[in-house]
């Protein structure tokens, strides 16, 4: 995988397994386990990993392995292509967005 490219890439299957293992099969942002269920407006959502560019690809064109993480579809969708100064800043932003958008762990 090249460092920069005009094409968005994702980690290889082997790299995906490494990332998931390193993250204990949890979202890098909300730290919920993939396969767990959350709710929004009474609807159940099973969390699944998506391959996230930590520094948004739209700005960085960075396909290096160090720029990838596994994020649940909720966090990935809420983060969009926003830029943050730190992982902690992303987590605080998303915690607020989860609440604002009505996501919860209980039905």
C-alpha positions as CSV (number, residue, x, y, z in Angstrom):
1,X,0.0,0.0,0.0
2,X,1.5,3.3,-1.0
3,X,1.8,6.3,1.4
4,X,-0.3,8.6,-0.7
5,X,-2.6,8.1,-3.6
6,X,-5.4,9.8,-5.4
7,X,-7.5,6.6,-4.8
8,X,-9.0,5.7,-1.5
9,X,-7.8,2.3,-0.3
10,X,-8.5,0.0,2.6
11,X,-6.3,-2.3,4.5
12,X,-5.6,-5.8,3.2
13,X,-7.6,-8.7,4.9
14,X,-4.4,-9.5,6.9
15,X,-4.0,-5.9,8.0
16,X,-7.7,-5.7,8.9
17,X,-7.3,-8.7,11.2
18,X,-4.3,-7.0,12.8
19,X,-6.2,-3.8,13.3
20,X,-9.2,-5.6,14.9
21,X,-6.9,-7.6,17.2
22,X,-5.1,-4.5,18.2
23,X,-8.4,-2.7,19.0
24,X,-9.8,-5.8,20.8
25,X,-12.6,-6.0,18.2
26,X,-13.9,-2.7,19.3
27,X,-14.6,0.7,17.6
28,X,-11.6,2.9,18.0
29,X,-13.8,5.9,18.8
30,X,-16.8,4.7,21.0
31,X,-15.0,1.5,22.1
32,X,-18.1,-0.6,21.7
33,X,-17.5,-4.2,20.6
34,X,-18.3,-5.0,17.0
35,X,-21.4,-7.2,16.9
36,X,-23.0,-5.5,19.8
37,X,-26.4,-3.8,19.5
38,X,-27.3,-0.1,19.9
39,X,-30.6,1.7,19.4
40,X,-31.8,4.8,17.7
41,X,-35.5,5.7,17.6
42,X,-36.4,2.1,18.8
43,X,-34.5,0.6,15.9
44,X,-31.7,-2.0,16.7
45,X,-28.4,-1.5,15.0
46,X,-25.7,-4.1,15.0
47,X,-22.3,-2.5,15.0
48,X,-20.0,-3.5,12.2
49,X,-16.5,-2.4,11.4
50,X,-15.7,0.0,8.7
51,X,-12.2,0.9,7.6
52,X,-11.7,4.5,8.6
53,X,-9.0,6.9,7.7
54,X,-8.2,8.6,11.0
55,X,-7.0,11.8,9.2
56,X,-9.7,12.1,6.5
57,X,-8.6,10.9,3.1
58,X,-10.3,13.9,1.5
59,X,-7.6,16.0,3.0
60,X,-4.6,13.7,3.5
61,X,-4.8,11.1,0.7
62,X,-2.9,9.0,3.3
63,X,-3.4,5.3,2.8
64,X,-0.6,4.3,5.2
65,X,-1.6,1.5,7.6
66,X,-1.0,3.9,10.5
67,X,-3.8,6.1,9.2
68,X,-6.4,3.3,9.3
69,X,-8.6,2.2,12.2
70,X,-11.8,0.1,12.5
71,X,-14.7,2.3,13.4
72,X,-18.3,1.3,13.8
73,X,-20.7,2.6,11.1
74,X,-22.3,5.0,13.6
75,X,-19.0,6.7,14.5
76,X,-17.7,6.6,11.0
77,X,-20.9,8.3,9.7
78,X,-20.9,10.9,12.4
79,X,-17.2,11.8,12.1
80,X,-17.5,12.2,8.3
81,X,-14.4,14.0,6.9
82,X,-13.9,16.3,9.9
83,X,-10.4,17.0,11.1
84,X,-9.4,16.8,14.7
85,X,-6.2,17.4,16.7
86,X,-6.3,14.2,18.6
87,X,-8.0,10.8,19.1
88,X,-9.4,12.1,22.4
89,X,-10.9,15.1,20.7
90,X,-12.7,12.8,18.2
91,X,-14.0,10.6,21.0
92,X,-15.5,13.6,22.9
93,X,-17.1,15.0,19.7
94,X,-18.6,11.6,18.9
95,X,-19.9,11.0,22.4
96,X,-21.8,14.3,22.1
97,X,-23.1,13.4,18.6
98,X,-24.2,9.9,19.8
99,X,-26.4,11.6,22.4
100,X,-27.5,14.5,20.1
101,X,-28.6,12.0,17.4
102,X,-30.5,9.7,19.9
103,X,-28.2,6.7,19.9
104,X,-28.2,4.6,23.0
105,X,-27.1,1.2,24.4
106,X,-30.5,0.4,25.8
107,X,-33.8,0.0,23.9
